[in-house]
């Protein structure tokens, strides 16, 4: 059981700074997901833990030991690659036991460990096959097997599911969650898929252009996004954002001049802010209670609910509203939309939560 | 635009394009095989048969004395042995160095490595005539003339550009993630090369072994320059030396020519299943 700490870690490629000072402590046995858009530095960060990228400045500590300059194999980590990175000329058993064979471990011990790992992953019947004879999901299992057999202190996953189709992705997601609870190991997982992040993580680290935007449990990020970036990134459909202005008594005036929205914003009158409301906290209301009038442009039927997308003068982007699955308005219809449940998020001009 | 599509015959139908391709290939094959058949026919004819008929005439009976004469000639044994003593180490040496250089250029680039690679590959375009006299003087100064050493050394040197080029390009197709996965498992760079990169690159290796071995085995120029005494000659020089001053023993020369090509044929047959794959590598995905 091992914790993992970043102390002011930076990484530059020439003049380009990719990781701009990361401080983070991952607790022992925790499942932490790095999430963010392409180029935010999340994969670079993972590769720095692995030792595949050097650290420009700062310190990486695994289990109390500074590993910043330790060779990859001696860091006690194992990594699962997006492309699986299985050795094509070796069968599954040889792939899994590659590291043990390199270390000249006794043959009986290798066979025993390979069998144990194959049992955990239910791939015993595949041990003699070559990677090209396996399906995507089976390959991913073998790649995970190669990681497990090392008994690593920290597991690293680099977008391990992005090459799989949707159904298999859900299945492997459950598998990885099961593995985490069985092994109890510290896991660091990189993805750009916020659904994967929400479902797997104990804590999510949202990264944006080399900086941490917010760290928290999935529900903390969902319910209390620290800034506009996290608000946009976490949750599907994305949070609705309305440019607004504070008027008297902390109420909000939406940009397009509709009537003020009751709120208690602790900011001076006339301050420009952004009002954020999740789709489930909006509803079709009576015209008197409506915050805005919007034209329905599309409706997505998800079975359990319907997501309506509406065009409104108050918002530059389409407004998403969750409706019960029985409510199916016509496309083109003008609908009165108001707050329901009263959960709103207010962000200041600098993008941070007020 | 459908009319612009090339005419395609249905299943089992006559395809003019395919037939023409096949015809051209057959004609080319015959043109390339004809000299060999001529030599084969000469090699199984007696001197009298050769004198009476022409190159293409069929012998009255299969005459094997030419082969017996060649195979029992101790000089031929020496030629064969000398050629092997040159071709095997020079092939191994040039490919070995090509593998090491190719791996570095493909997987461990450093500042200026692309330029260095270009310079190295440019070595392929040197005409041998340009370096012939300097090399002769060099090896003469080293006292190595009339030994096999200069032939081996020159072939290793001349082989480095093509070997490096081919191996670098093949190693470049080996995903970086494989190298990184191996390193995470505790492999050092040498183990990545020998346990992962090389086994995956067998097709490229097979092509190289066949090319290099054939080229070195068949070489005439460098042994001619660097060796003088008969017991240092390679097989290609031996073929010429079998010619008398005023007469040519066509039958014996034919037999020796065919025997001389056997080792390259064996190498090709041994590696051909990889060779075909290697020749088409990169042509299709997957």
Interface residues (C-beta under 8 A of the other chain):
Chain A: X50 X51 X52 X72 X73 X77 X78 X79 X81 X82 X83 X85 X87 X88 X89 X98 X99 X102 X103 X146 X150
Chain B: X175 X177 X178 X180 X181 X182 X183 X184 X185 X186 X187 X191 X195 X196 X199 X200
